[in-house]
């Protein structure tokens, strides 16, 4: 039987207050992502490739745990499904560019 004693209310999850400064709120555009991983972390590089330019710049790098990447994948799949239910299927016109040897400086 569950403890219904008012002196012992169920634990409430901690609430996190997230701060978003003005510069970060502007966002950064990226049209390519490269993902690498080791045994304990994933590295996600978000890159902007300009048309007809031989160089591209990493705009942001996120390093995180495998567990967080798996949670991120699940929430991204859920959001894509909800987006497509509302706006229609996202079409991919071409496969992403193959840039495995893009130097990172």
Backbone as ProteinMPNN parsed JSONL, in Angstrom:
{"seq_chain_A": "XXXXXXXXXXXXXXXXXXXXXXXXXXXXXXXXXXXXXXXXXXXXXXXXXXXXXXXXXXXXXXXXXXXXXXXXXXXXXXXXXXXXXXXXXXXXXXXXXXXXXXXXX", "coords_chain_A": {"N_chain_A": [[0.841, -1.181, 0.0], [0.545, 2.235, -0.776], [2.324, 4.95, 0.722], [0.464, 7.314, 2.229], [0.749, 9.366, 3.946], [0.445, 12.669, 4.957], [2.579, 13.98, 6.064], [4.755, 12.993, 4.783], [5.139, 13.849, 1.888], [5.082, 12.957, -1.646], [8.209, 12.909, -3.375], [9.187, 15.729, -5.231], [10.197, 16.381, -8.567], [13.281, 18.044, -9.172], [13.384, 21.395, -10.295], [14.859, 22.982, -13.032], [16.354, 26.011, -13.709], [16.899, 27.629, -16.643], [19.201, 29.664, -18.222], [19.368, 31.974, -20.888], [21.39, 33.765, -22.767], [21.503, 36.867, -24.665], [23.117, 36.78, -27.03], [23.486, 34.002, -27.479], [20.841, 33.312, -27.843], [20.335, 34.229, -30.394], [21.202, 32.252, -32.074], [22.987, 29.987, -34.292], [23.659, 29.393, -37.635], [23.879, 26.307, -39.308], [24.696, 23.997, -41.862], [25.592, 21.498, -42.081], [26.509, 18.611, -40.298], [28.906, 16.886, -38.424], [29.697, 13.883, -36.882], [31.508, 12.306, -34.387], [32.887, 9.686, -32.332], [34.051, 8.282, -29.251], [34.784, 5.805, -26.769], [33.572, 6.895, -24.521], [32.353, 9.304, -25.101], [30.568, 11.495, -27.346], [31.192, 13.593, -30.113], [29.855, 16.368, -31.567], [30.01, 18.254, -34.356], [28.98, 21.236, -35.699], [28.61, 22.732, -38.757], [29.13, 25.321, -41.153], [28.803, 25.328, -44.501], [29.707, 27.126, -47.223], [28.337, 27.854, -50.423], [30.25, 26.852, -53.225], [32.738, 27.224, -52.038], [35.949, 26.277, -50.914], [36.591, 25.88, -48.258], [35.292, 25.309, -44.987], [33.634, 26.261, -41.965], [33.667, 25.259, -38.603], [31.007, 25.916, -36.612], [29.986, 25.379, -34.127], [30.78, 23.189, -31.443], [29.797, 20.362, -29.77], [30.291, 18.337, -27.035], [29.436, 15.36, -25.591], [27.822, 12.82, -23.519], [27.359, 9.279, -24.337], [24.851, 8.384, -23.424], [23.355, 10.75, -23.278], [23.334, 11.487, -25.97], [21.794, 9.439, -27.028], [19.324, 9.974, -25.792], [18.878, 12.477, -26.966], [18.632, 11.743, -29.675], [16.219, 10.284, -29.529], [14.364, 12.297, -28.759], [14.626, 14.01, -30.923], [13.655, 12.382, -33.019], [10.994, 12.147, -32.179], [10.183, 14.842, -32.333], [10.495, 15.33, -35.091], [8.58, 13.579, -36.11], [6.241, 14.789, -35.07], [6.427, 17.303, -36.332], [6.217, 16.534, -39.047], [3.665, 15.451, -39.014], [2.169, 17.72, -38.715], [3.046, 19.533, -40.755], [3.664, 18.059, -43.018], [5.564, 15.615, -44.906], [9.082, 15.734, -44.6], [11.127, 16.357, -47.189], [14.068, 15.073, -48.656], [16.222, 16.386, -50.859], [18.711, 15.775, -52.008], [21.423, 13.526, -51.264], [23.417, 14.243, -48.33], [26.417, 16.267, -48.636], [29.525, 14.606, -49.256], [32.006, 14.881, -47.119], [34.307, 13.82, -45.697], [37.024, 14.348, -45.286], [37.348, 16.93, -44.544], [39.294, 19.49, -43.408], [39.725, 20.527, -40.036], [40.169, 23.537, -38.534]], "CA_chain_A": [[0.0, 0.0, 0.0], [1.346, 3.454, -0.881], [2.353, 5.817, 1.903], [-0.335, 8.515, 1.963], [0.931, 10.244, 5.097], [0.719, 14.038, 4.506], [3.886, 14.421, 6.572], [5.762, 12.48, 3.835], [4.628, 14.001, 0.517], [5.977, 12.376, -2.656], [9.307, 13.797, -3.808], [8.951, 16.468, -6.473], [11.43, 16.516, -9.344], [13.917, 19.362, -9.098], [13.196, 22.223, -11.481], [16.089, 23.636, -13.466], [16.173, 27.292, -14.371], [17.855, 27.715, -17.741], [19.454, 31.038, -18.667], [19.69, 32.095, -22.311], [21.822, 35.141, -23.005], [21.035, 37.427, -25.939], [23.933, 36.296, -28.152], [23.155, 32.6, -27.708], [19.46, 33.259, -28.32], [20.325, 34.51, -31.83], [21.44, 31.004, -32.779], [24.053, 29.906, -35.293], [23.212, 28.561, -38.749], [24.767, 25.255, -39.786], [24.04, 23.173, -42.87], [26.276, 20.207, -42.086], [26.95, 18.15, -38.982], [29.787, 15.719, -38.434], [29.641, 13.267, -35.564], [32.523, 11.302, -34.094], [32.704, 9.192, -30.98], [34.97, 7.372, -28.597], [34.032, 4.907, -25.89], [32.883, 7.588, -23.435], [31.768, 10.585, -25.494], [30.272, 11.822, -28.738], [31.5, 14.971, -30.482], [29.006, 16.843, -32.664], [30.484, 19.5, -34.949], [28.007, 21.878, -36.57], [29.457, 23.412, -39.737], [28.484, 26.079, -42.229], [29.491, 25.182, -45.785], [29.227, 28.115, -48.178], [28.377, 27.348, -51.805], [31.41, 27.105, -54.073], [33.905, 27.581, -51.231], [36.685, 25.063, -50.565], [36.752, 25.773, -46.813], [34.082, 25.454, -44.186], [33.977, 26.591, -40.589], [32.88, 24.678, -37.519], [30.36, 27.006, -35.897], [29.788, 24.967, -32.738], [31.163, 21.811, -31.121], [29.176, 19.867, -28.543], [30.851, 17.065, -26.592], [28.482, 14.872, -24.613], [27.87, 11.388, -23.213], [26.536, 8.414, -25.189], [23.484, 8.347, -22.91], [22.666, 11.975, -23.674], [23.114, 11.435, -27.419], [20.658, 8.537, -27.279], [18.118, 10.734, -25.434], [18.724, 13.506, -27.995], [18.098, 11.063, -30.864], [14.805, 9.965, -29.302], [13.552, 13.517, -28.772], [14.638, 14.511, -32.305], [12.725, 11.552, -33.791], [9.656, 12.535, -31.762], [9.888, 16.171, -32.884], [10.341, 15.201, -36.543], [7.266, 12.962, -36.342], [5.212, 15.807, -34.815], [6.548, 18.301, -37.398], [5.664, 15.983, -40.286], [2.214, 15.31, -38.841], [1.562, 19.049, -38.852], [3.44, 20.251, -41.973], [3.922, 17.148, -44.131], [6.856, 14.913, -44.932], [10.296, 16.484, -44.93], [11.786, 15.704, -48.326], [15.498, 15.308, -48.808], [16.42, 16.467, -52.302], [19.949, 15.093, -52.371], [22.154, 13.097, -50.075], [24.329, 15.282, -47.861], [27.721, 16.205, -49.284], [30.509, 13.729, -48.642], [33.155, 15.714, -46.766], [34.98, 13.21, -44.546], [38.382, 14.824, -45.118], [37.325, 18.373, -44.334], [40.18, 19.835, -42.286], [39.177, 21.378, -38.994], [41.212, 24.461, -38.05]], "C_chain_A": [[0.887, 1.246, 0.0], [1.24, 4.269, 0.394], [1.596, 7.098, 1.576], [-0.267, 9.487, 3.128], [1.25, 11.65, 4.605], [2.047, 14.574, 5.017], [5.019, 13.971, 5.649], [5.246, 12.618, 2.409], [5.6, 13.385, -0.478], [7.024, 13.397, -3.101], [8.954, 14.436, -5.14], [10.25, 16.544, -7.254], [11.971, 17.945, -9.239], [13.669, 20.12, -10.397], [14.498, 22.955, -11.772], [15.721, 24.947, -14.132], [17.283, 27.427, -15.406], [17.971, 29.163, -18.193], [19.852, 31.013, -20.141], [20.078, 33.539, -22.574], [21.453, 35.563, -24.427], [21.802, 36.889, -27.139], [23.594, 34.85, -28.49], [21.751, 32.464, -28.28], [19.355, 33.529, -29.817], [20.536, 33.246, -32.651], [22.574, 31.124, -33.788], [23.568, 28.961, -36.387], [24.287, 27.556, -39.108], [23.994, 24.431, -40.806], [24.733, 21.816, -43.035], [26.638, 19.867, -40.65], [27.833, 16.933, -39.183], [29.823, 15.188, -37.01], [30.736, 12.217, -35.463], [32.295, 10.835, -32.657], [33.881, 8.329, -30.54], [34.147, 6.501, -27.667], [33.225, 5.647, -24.829], [32.243, 8.912, -23.83], [31.495, 10.635, -26.99], [30.649, 13.279, -28.941], [30.659, 15.314, -31.7], [29.541, 18.185, -33.118], [29.411, 20.007, -35.906], [28.759, 22.875, -37.437], [28.597, 24.193, -40.715], [29.355, 25.955, -43.467], [28.882, 26.2, -46.737], [29.31, 27.529, -49.584], [29.658, 27.78, -52.521], [32.64, 27.569, -53.301], [34.624, 26.307, -50.802], [36.87, 24.863, -49.058], [35.408, 25.947, -46.13], [34.507, 25.65, -42.739], [33.063, 25.851, -39.615], [32.325, 25.845, -36.716], [30.158, 26.68, -34.426], [30.224, 23.519, -32.589], [30.53, 21.467, -29.776], [29.786, 18.501, -28.248], [29.963, 16.574, -25.465], [28.565, 13.355, -24.465], [27.033, 10.576, -24.198], [25.076, 8.367, -24.727], [22.706, 9.589, -23.329], [22.393, 11.987, -25.18], [21.925, 10.538, -27.743], [19.34, 9.221, -26.906], [17.829, 11.814, -26.476], [18.138, 12.903, -29.268], [16.607, 10.781, -30.697], [13.93, 11.205, -29.381], [13.546, 14.138, -30.175], [13.669, 13.7, -33.173], [11.277, 11.918, -33.462], [9.27, 13.888, -32.366], [9.714, 16.131, -34.397], [8.977, 14.596, -36.859], [6.143, 13.979, -36.129], [5.232, 16.889, -35.885], [5.88, 17.784, -38.666], [4.156, 15.769, -40.196], [1.508, 16.644, -39.072], [1.811, 19.669, -40.229], [3.68, 19.357, -43.187], [5.345, 16.602, -44.079], [7.988, 15.856, -45.315], [10.99, 15.715, -46.049], [13.269, 16.05, -48.329], [15.798, 15.255, -50.294], [17.658, 15.705, -52.758], [20.585, 14.555, -51.106], [23.099, 14.208, -49.623], [25.683, 15.156, -48.541], [28.668, 15.304, -48.516], [31.772, 14.539, -48.38], [33.955, 15.112, -45.61], [36.372, 13.752, -44.3], [38.464, 16.349, -44.948], [38.23, 18.718, -43.173], [39.506, 20.772, -41.305], [40.316, 22.206, -38.446], [40.658, 25.333, -36.962]], "O_chain_A": [[1.885, 1.288, 0.719], [0.204, 4.279, 1.059], [2.038, 7.883, 0.737], [-1.141, 10.341, 3.276], [2.24, 11.825, 3.894], [2.584, 15.529, 4.456], [6.124, 14.508, 5.722], [4.942, 11.61, 1.772], [6.798, 13.293, -0.207], [6.748, 14.593, -3.189], [8.482, 13.767, -6.06], [11.309, 16.752, -6.661], [11.213, 18.915, -9.222], [13.739, 19.539, -11.479], [15.151, 23.477, -10.868], [14.869, 24.982, -15.021], [18.466, 27.348, -15.074], [16.972, 29.809, -18.508], [20.588, 30.129, -20.579], [19.228, 34.429, -22.603], [21.135, 34.73, -25.276], [21.198, 36.572, -28.163], [23.433, 34.508, -29.662], [21.501, 31.592, -29.112], [18.389, 33.105, -30.45], [20.098, 33.172, -33.799], [23.051, 32.218, -34.09], [23.117, 27.852, -36.097], [25.465, 27.9, -39.202], [22.796, 24.192, -40.648], [24.489, 21.089, -43.998], [27.028, 20.742, -39.877], [27.544, 16.063, -40.005], [29.962, 15.95, -36.053], [30.878, 11.356, -36.331], [31.607, 11.49, -31.875], [34.594, 7.738, -31.351], [32.921, 6.47, -27.777], [32.278, 5.081, -24.284], [31.648, 9.582, -22.985], [32.106, 9.919, -27.782], [30.452, 14.107, -28.051], [30.734, 14.647, -32.732], [29.531, 19.151, -32.354], [28.987, 19.29, -36.812], [29.457, 23.753, -36.929], [27.488, 23.785, -41.059], [30.497, 26.415, -43.487], [27.687, 26.149, -47.027], [30.245, 26.794, -49.899], [30.083, 28.931, -52.424], [33.499, 28.245, -53.866], [33.978, 25.353, -50.369], [37.268, 23.78, -48.629], [34.515, 26.634, -46.626], [35.603, 25.254, -42.341], [31.844, 25.824, -39.785], [33.082, 26.667, -36.199], [30.156, 27.571, -33.576], [30.056, 22.716, -33.507], [30.702, 22.177, -28.785], [29.795, 17.617, -29.105], [29.755, 17.289, -24.485], [29.294, 12.691, -25.202], [26.113, 11.105, -24.821], [24.167, 8.316, -25.555], [21.533, 9.497, -23.693], [21.337, 12.446, -25.614], [21.138, 10.848, -28.637], [18.346, 9.071, -27.617], [16.672, 12.042, -26.831], [17.242, 13.49, -29.874], [15.822, 11.012, -31.617], [12.867, 11.174, -30.001], [12.546, 14.736, -30.57], [12.938, 14.275, -33.979], [10.433, 11.99, -34.355], [8.152, 14.054, -32.854], [8.86, 16.838, -34.931], [8.294, 15.051, -37.777], [5.198, 14.03, -36.916], [4.174, 17.353, -36.31], [5.082, 18.486, -39.289], [3.45, 15.893, -41.197], [0.382, 16.682, -39.566], [0.904, 20.263, -40.813], [3.882, 19.869, -44.288], [6.193, 17.067, -43.317], [7.862, 16.666, -46.233], [11.388, 14.564, -45.872], [13.661, 17.18, -48.04], [15.65, 14.208, -50.925], [17.632, 15.055, -53.803], [20.329, 15.052, -50.01], [23.533, 15.023, -50.437], [26.062, 14.068, -48.975], [28.627, 15.241, -47.288], [32.521, 14.848, -49.307], [34.253, 15.811, -44.642], [36.873, 13.626, -43.182], [39.506, 16.962, -45.178], [37.971, 18.286, -42.05], [38.8, 21.7, -41.7], [41.308, 21.669, -37.954], [41.374, 26.178, -36.423]]}, "name": "protein", "num_of_chains": 1, "seq": "XXXXXXXXXXXXXXXXXXXXXXXXXXXXXXXXXXXXXXXXXXXXXXXXXXXXXXXXXXXXXXXXXXXXXXXXXXXXXXXXXXXXXXXXXXXXXXXXXXXXXXXXX"}
